[in-house]
Amino acid sequence: MNKNTRRARAIAIAQAKPDNKLVAVRYFVISASALAAVAALLLARWF
């Protein structure tokens, strides 16, 4: 395994690793915005 293949593998691992965290953060942001929208609708109805 020469330097280029090792570097390519390291880059591939580095790119693949944060995917799970990124997906979790994205789902959290989507759910938080949905919650905020529902809360805004409920508040608009009550007041």
DSSP file (Angstrom, degrees, kcal/mol; ACC not computed):
  #  RESIDUE AA STRUCTURE BP1 BP2  ACC     N-H-->O    O-->H-N    N-H-->O    O-->H-N    TCO  KAPPA ALPHA  PHI   PSI    X-CA   Y-CA   Z-CA
    1    1 A M              0   0    0      0, 0.0     2,-0.0     0, 0.0     0, 0.0   0.000 360.0 360.0 360.0 113.5    0.0    0.0    0.0
    2    2 A N     >  -     0   0    0      1,-0.1     4,-1.9     4,-0.0     5,-0.2  -0.201 360.0 -90.4 -88.1-176.6    1.7    3.2   -1.1
    3    3 A K  H  > S+     0   0    0      1,-0.2     4,-2.5     2,-0.2     5,-0.2   0.873 120.6  53.0 -63.4 -39.6    1.2    6.7    0.1
    4    4 A N  H  > S+     0   0    0      2,-0.2     4,-2.7     1,-0.2    -1,-0.2   0.914 110.0  46.0 -66.6 -42.9   -1.5    7.6   -2.4
    5    5 A T  H  > S+     0   0    0      2,-0.2     4,-2.4     1,-0.2    -1,-0.2   0.896 113.7  50.0 -67.7 -37.1   -3.8    4.7   -1.6
    6    6 A R  H  X S+     0   0    0     -4,-1.9     4,-2.4     2,-0.2    -2,-0.2   0.912 112.8  47.0 -64.1 -41.9   -3.3    5.3    2.1
    7    7 A R  H  X S+     0   0    0     -4,-2.5     4,-2.5     2,-0.2    -2,-0.2   0.906 111.8  50.1 -66.4 -41.9   -4.2    9.0    1.6
    8    8 A A  H  X S+     0   0    0     -4,-2.7     4,-2.4     1,-0.2    -2,-0.2   0.903 112.0  48.2 -63.3 -40.8   -7.2    8.2   -0.5
    9    9 A R  H  X S+     0   0    0     -4,-2.4     4,-2.6     2,-0.2    -2,-0.2   0.910 111.1  50.3 -66.2 -41.3   -8.4    5.7    2.1
   10   10 A A  H  X S+     0   0    0     -4,-2.4     4,-2.6     1,-0.2    -2,-0.2   0.903 111.6  48.3 -62.9 -40.8   -7.9    8.2    4.9
   11   11 A I  H  X S+     0   0    0     -4,-2.5     4,-2.1     2,-0.2    -1,-0.2   0.913 111.4  50.2 -65.4 -41.8   -9.8   10.8    2.9
   12   12 A A  H  X S+     0   0    0     -4,-2.4     4,-2.0     2,-0.2    -2,-0.2   0.911 112.7  46.4 -63.1 -42.7  -12.7    8.4    2.3
   13   13 A I  H  X S+     0   0    0     -4,-2.6     4,-2.4     1,-0.2    -2,-0.2   0.918 111.9  51.2 -65.3 -43.3  -12.9    7.4    5.9
   14   14 A A  H  < S+     0   0    0     -4,-2.6    -1,-0.2     1,-0.2    -2,-0.2   0.858 113.3  45.5 -63.4 -34.8  -12.8   11.1    7.0
   15   15 A Q  H  < S+     0   0    0     -4,-2.1    -1,-0.2    -5,-0.2    -2,-0.2   0.830 116.0  45.5 -76.5 -31.7  -15.6   11.9    4.6
   16   16 A A  H >< S+     0   0    0     -4,-2.0     3,-1.0    -5,-0.2     4,-0.4   0.808 101.3  67.1 -82.6 -30.0  -17.7    8.9    5.6
   17   17 A K  T >X S+     0   0    0     -4,-2.4     3,-0.9     1,-0.2     4,-0.5   0.917  95.9  49.3 -63.3 -48.7  -17.4    9.2    9.3
   18   18 A P  H 3> S+     0   0    0      0, 0.0     4,-3.0     0, 0.0    -1,-0.2   0.556  87.2  91.7 -72.3  -1.6  -19.3   12.5   10.1
   19   19 A D  H <> S+     0   0    0     -3,-1.0     4,-2.8     1,-0.2     5,-0.2   0.916  85.0  48.3 -57.6 -45.9  -22.3   11.3    8.0
   20   20 A N  H <> S+     0   0    0     -3,-0.9     4,-2.3    -4,-0.4    -1,-0.2   0.921 114.9  45.1 -61.6 -43.8  -24.0    9.7   11.0
   21   21 A K  H  X S+     0   0    0     -4,-0.5     4,-2.6     2,-0.2    -1,-0.2   0.903 113.0  51.3 -65.8 -40.3  -23.5   12.8   13.1
   22   22 A L  H  X S+     0   0    0     -4,-3.0     4,-2.5     2,-0.2    -2,-0.2   0.909 110.5  48.2 -63.6 -42.9  -24.6   15.0   10.2
   23   23 A V  H  X S+     0   0    0     -4,-2.8     4,-2.6    -5,-0.2    -1,-0.2   0.905 111.9  50.0 -64.0 -41.8  -27.8   13.0    9.7
   24   24 A A  H  X S+     0   0    0     -4,-2.3     4,-2.3    -5,-0.2    -2,-0.2   0.920 112.3  46.9 -63.6 -43.8  -28.6   13.2   13.4
   25   25 A V  H  X S+     0   0    0     -4,-2.6     4,-2.5     2,-0.2    -2,-0.2   0.901 112.1  51.2 -64.4 -40.5  -28.1   16.9   13.4
   26   26 A R  H  X S+     0   0    0     -4,-2.5     4,-2.5     2,-0.2    -2,-0.2   0.924 111.1  46.8 -63.7 -44.3  -30.2   17.3   10.3
   27   27 A Y  H  X S+     0   0    0     -4,-2.6     4,-2.7     1,-0.2     5,-0.2   0.897 112.1  51.7 -63.4 -39.0  -33.1   15.3   11.8
   28   28 A F  H  X S+     0   0    0     -4,-2.3     4,-2.4     2,-0.2    -2,-0.2   0.918 110.9  47.2 -63.0 -43.0  -32.8   17.3   15.1
   29   29 A V  H  X S+     0   0    0     -4,-2.5     4,-2.4     2,-0.2    -2,-0.2   0.910 113.0  48.9 -65.4 -42.0  -33.0   20.6   13.2
   30   30 A I  H  X S+     0   0    0     -4,-2.5     4,-2.2     1,-0.2    -2,-0.2   0.926 113.7  45.9 -64.0 -44.1  -36.0   19.4   11.1
   31   31 A S  H  X S+     0   0    0     -4,-2.7     4,-2.5     1,-0.2    -2,-0.2   0.886 112.3  51.3 -67.8 -36.9  -37.8   18.1   14.2
   32   32 A A  H  X S+     0   0    0     -4,-2.4     4,-2.3    -5,-0.2    -1,-0.2   0.905 111.4  47.0 -65.7 -40.7  -37.0   21.4   16.1
   33   33 A S  H  X S+     0   0    0     -4,-2.4     4,-2.2     2,-0.2    -2,-0.2   0.883 112.0  50.5 -69.6 -36.6  -38.4   23.5   13.3
   34   34 A A  H  X S+     0   0    0     -4,-2.2     4,-2.4     2,-0.2    -2,-0.2   0.916 111.0  49.4 -64.2 -42.4  -41.5   21.3   13.0
   35   35 A L  H  X S+     0   0    0     -4,-2.5     4,-2.6     1,-0.2    -2,-0.2   0.907 110.5  50.3 -62.2 -42.1  -42.0   21.7   16.8
   36   36 A A  H  X S+     0   0    0     -4,-2.3     4,-2.4     2,-0.2    -1,-0.2   0.890 110.1  50.5 -63.9 -39.1  -41.6   25.5   16.5
   37   37 A A  H  X S+     0   0    0     -4,-2.2     4,-2.3     2,-0.2    -2,-0.2   0.922 112.0  46.5 -65.0 -44.0  -44.1   25.6   13.6
   38   38 A V  H  X S+     0   0    0     -4,-2.4     4,-2.5     2,-0.2    -2,-0.2   0.918 112.9  49.8 -63.9 -43.3  -46.7   23.6   15.6
   39   39 A A  H  X S+     0   0    0     -4,-2.6     4,-2.7     1,-0.2    -2,-0.2   0.895 110.1  51.0 -62.6 -39.9  -46.1   25.8   18.7
   40   40 A A  H  X S+     0   0    0     -4,-2.4     4,-2.4     2,-0.2    -1,-0.2   0.909 110.6  49.0 -64.5 -41.6  -46.5   28.9   16.6
   41   41 A L  H  X S+     0   0    0     -4,-2.3     4,-1.8     2,-0.2    -2,-0.2   0.923 112.9  47.1 -63.4 -43.5  -49.8   27.6   15.2
   42   42 A L  H  X S+     0   0    0     -4,-2.5     4,-2.1     1,-0.2    -2,-0.2   0.919 113.2  48.0 -65.2 -42.9  -51.1   26.7   18.7
   43   43 A L  H  X S+     0   0    0     -4,-2.7     4,-2.3     1,-0.2    -1,-0.2   0.887 109.7  53.3 -64.7 -37.8  -50.1   30.1   20.1
   44   44 A A  H  < S+     0   0    0     -4,-2.4    -1,-0.2     1,-0.2    -2,-0.2   0.854 110.7  48.0 -65.6 -33.5  -51.7   31.9   17.2
   45   45 A R  H  < S+     0   0    0     -4,-1.8    -2,-0.2     2,-0.2    -1,-0.2   0.886 114.5  44.1 -73.2 -38.5  -54.9   30.0   17.9
   46   46 A W  H  <        0   0    0     -4,-2.1    -2,-0.2     1,-0.2    -1,-0.2   0.842 360.0 360.0 -77.2 -33.0  -55.0   30.7   21.6
   47   47 A F     <        0   0    0     -4,-2.3    -1,-0.2    -5,-0.2    -2,-0.2   0.427 360.0 360.0-108.2 360.0  -54.0   34.4   21.5
